[in-house]
Amino acid sequence: MLHRAWKTMGILAALGLLVPCASQAYVLPGEQIIQFMTANFAKFDTLVIRQSVTRMQNGESPERVYEEVLSIKSPNLFHSSLIDSGAAQMDVEDRVFRELLIASSQRRLLPRLSELGIDTQQVAYTRLEGTVAYGIGEKDPKRPKLLIEKARVLPLLMVYQRPGQEAGGLIRVRFLDYRRVEQGWVPFEIHTFSGDQWIEKYSIHSVKVNGPLKPSLFAK
């Protein structure tokens, strides 16, 4: 009887040693996470977005600069038209981050992320403002990365290096207020930063999905 009790305790002790290993969370490979993420936008061929743009001017307090209609065609064609024809045209800020939001192909997006300095082979769980997310890229906060919400597999934060730009000048983009639009998701607010300096805020008023767009609209 005593022998049996010691044997049972030994088995329980062995199982106890296995619990920490079994409870460690498995993290999906970066390629698979990107595949699930692009599925949220794969139904979008074109988007026509009416939005207001707030821009920081010379380090002063932000002011509303203009409203625009942004026409987008997958995977990386963009055209901006000012709603107020009398407003002064502003320099176009970098729009590479929008390629995430109309990504139709994981195969195309993976090498694009690599071009932007994001190492898709490094993946770990993390949190952003309390939200559990997949962290793709190096853990160093000063290195490019992509944070994707675990629950809905939607991009939350993108930190990247512009191709051809000197090392150190990172662009940070925060995606907020996701809303379901037909068969996909659209962030209705986007904040962009250069390093720690706030650049622009985009606030969407309306979105039209998969309407016809003339090819000439995107002619250079």
C-alpha positions in Angstrom: 0.0 0.0 0.0 2.8 2.4 1.0 4.7 1.4 -2.2 1.6 2.2 -4.3 1.3 5.6 -2.6 4.9 6.5 -3.3 4.5 5.3 -6.9 1.4 7.6 -7.3 3.2 10.5 -5.8 6.1 9.9 -8.2 3.8 10.0 -11.2 2.2 13.2 -10.0 5.5 14.8 -9.5 6.6 13.9 -13.0 3.4 15.3 -14.4 4.0 18.5 -12.4 7.4 18.9 -14.1 5.7 18.7 -17.5 3.0 21.3 -16.8 5.2 24.4 -17.3 6.4 23.1 -20.7 2.9 22.1 -21.8 1.4 25.5 -20.7 3.9 27.5 -22.7 1.9 29.2 -25.5 2.6 28.2 -29.0 3.1 31.1 -31.4 2.1 30.8 -35.0 4.9 31.4 -37.6 5.0 34.9 -39.0 4.1 33.7 -42.5 0.9 32.2 -41.2 -0.1 35.2 -39.2 0.4 37.5 -42.2 -1.7 35.1 -44.2 -4.6 35.3 -41.7 -4.2 39.1 -41.6 -4.4 39.6 -45.4 -7.6 37.5 -45.4 -9.2 40.5 -43.6 -8.5 42.7 -46.6 -8.4 40.3 -49.5 -11.9 41.1 -50.7 -10.9 44.8 -51.3 -9.8 45.5 -54.8 -10.5 49.3 -54.6 -11.3 51.7 -51.8 -12.5 55.3 -52.0 -12.0 57.0 -48.7 -13.2 60.4 -47.7 -11.1 61.6 -44.8 -9.9 64.6 -42.9 -6.1 65.0 -42.3 -4.7 66.8 -39.3 -1.0 67.7 -39.6 1.6 69.0 -37.2 3.0 72.3 -38.6 6.6 73.2 -37.7 6.4 71.6 -34.2 3.4 73.8 -33.3 0.0 72.7 -32.1 -1.8 70.5 -34.7 -4.3 72.1 -37.0 -6.8 70.7 -39.5 -5.1 71.0 -42.8 -7.5 69.6 -45.4 -10.1 67.0 -46.4 -9.4 64.6 -49.2 -10.7 61.7 -51.2 -8.1 59.0 -51.3 -8.6 56.4 -54.1 -6.7 53.1 -53.6 -6.3 50.1 -55.9 -4.8 46.9 -54.7 -1.9 46.3 -54.1 -0.2 49.7 -54.1 -1.8 52.4 -56.2 -3.0 55.7 -54.6 -4.5 58.9 -55.7 -5.5 61.9 -53.6 -8.0 64.6 -54.5 -8.6 67.7 -52.3 -12.3 68.3 -51.6 -11.7 72.1 -51.3 -10.2 72.9 -54.7 -9.0 76.2 -53.3 -6.9 74.6 -50.6 -3.2 74.5 -51.0 -1.9 71.1 -52.0 0.2 69.5 -49.2 3.3 67.3 -49.8 2.2 63.7 -49.8 3.3 61.8 -46.8 4.5 58.3 -47.0 1.6 55.9 -47.7 3.5 52.6 -47.8 1.7 51.5 -44.5 -1.6 51.5 -46.4 -0.5 48.5 -48.4 -1.3 46.5 -45.3 -4.9 47.5 -45.5 -5.6 46.4 -49.0 -3.2 43.5 -49.1 -4.5 40.8 -51.4 -1.5 38.5 -51.3 0.6 37.3 -48.4 3.2 36.2 -50.9 3.7 39.8 -52.1 3.4 41.3 -48.6 6.1 39.2 -47.0 9.0 40.4 -49.1 7.6 44.0 -48.9 7.8 43.8 -45.1 11.4 42.6 -45.4 12.2 45.6 -47.6 10.9 47.8 -44.7 13.2 46.1 -42.2 10.7 43.9 -40.5 12.0 40.4 -39.7 9.0 38.2 -40.3 10.9 35.2 -38.9 10.9 36.6 -35.4 7.5 36.3 -33.6 6.4 36.5 -30.0 3.3 37.4 -28.0 3.2 41.0 -26.7 0.7 43.6 -25.5 -0.2 47.0 -26.8 -2.2 49.2 -24.4 -3.6 46.0 -22.9 -4.4 44.2 -26.1 -2.8 40.9 -26.7 -0.9 40.9 -30.0 1.5 39.0 -32.2 4.8 40.9 -32.3 6.6 40.3 -35.6 10.2 41.6 -35.8 12.9 42.3 -33.3 11.9 43.1 -29.7 14.2 46.1 -29.6 11.8 49.1 -29.5 14.2 51.0 -31.9 13.9 48.3 -34.6 11.1 47.8 -37.2 8.2 45.6 -36.3 4.6 44.9 -36.9 2.1 44.3 -34.0 -1.1 42.4 -35.0 -4.0 42.0 -32.7 -4.4 38.3 -31.8 -8.2 38.2 -31.5 -9.1 39.6 -35.0 -5.6 39.4 -36.6 -5.6 43.1 -37.5 -2.5 45.4 -37.6 -2.3 47.6 -34.6 1.2 49.2 -34.9 3.7 49.3 -37.8 7.2 50.5 -37.3 9.3 50.6 -40.4 12.3 52.0 -42.2 11.6 53.8 -45.5 13.5 52.1 -48.3 16.6 54.1 -49.2 16.4 56.1 -46.0 19.3 56.3 -43.5 19.1 53.9 -40.5 17.4 55.3 -37.5 14.7 57.3 -39.1 11.8 55.1 -38.3 8.1 55.7 -39.2 5.5 54.6 -36.6 1.9 54.1 -37.6 -0.9 53.4 -35.1 -4.2 51.9 -36.5 -7.3 52.6 -34.4 -11.1 52.3 -34.5 -11.5 49.3 -36.8 -14.9 48.9 -38.3 -16.4 46.2 -40.4 -16.9 47.4 -44.0 -18.7 44.9 -46.2 -16.4 41.8 -46.2 -13.3 43.4 -44.6 -12.1 45.8 -42.0 -11.0 49.4 -42.1 -9.3 51.5 -39.4 -11.2 54.7 -39.2 -8.4 56.5 -37.5 -4.6 56.4 -38.2 -1.8 58.2 -36.4 1.6 58.5 -38.0 4.9 59.5 -36.3 8.5 60.1 -37.4 10.5 58.8 -34.5 8.7 60.3 -31.5 7.3 63.3 -33.4 3.7 63.2 -34.4 3.2 63.8 -38.1 -0.4 63.3 -39.2 -3.8 62.0 -38.1 -6.3 60.6 -40.6 -10.0 60.4 -39.6 -12.3 58.6 -42.1 -15.8 59.9 -42.8 -16.9 57.4 -45.4 -15.6 54.4 -47.4 -16.7 53.0 -50.7 -15.6 49.4 -51.5 -14.8 47.9 -54.9 -16.2 50.7 -57.1 -14.8 51.2 -60.6 -11.7 53.4 -60.8 -10.2 54.6 -64.1 -6.6 53.4 -64.7 -5.7 57.0 -65.8 -6.4 58.1 -62.2 -3.1 56.5 -61.1 -1.0 57.6 -64.1 2.2 59.1 -62.9 
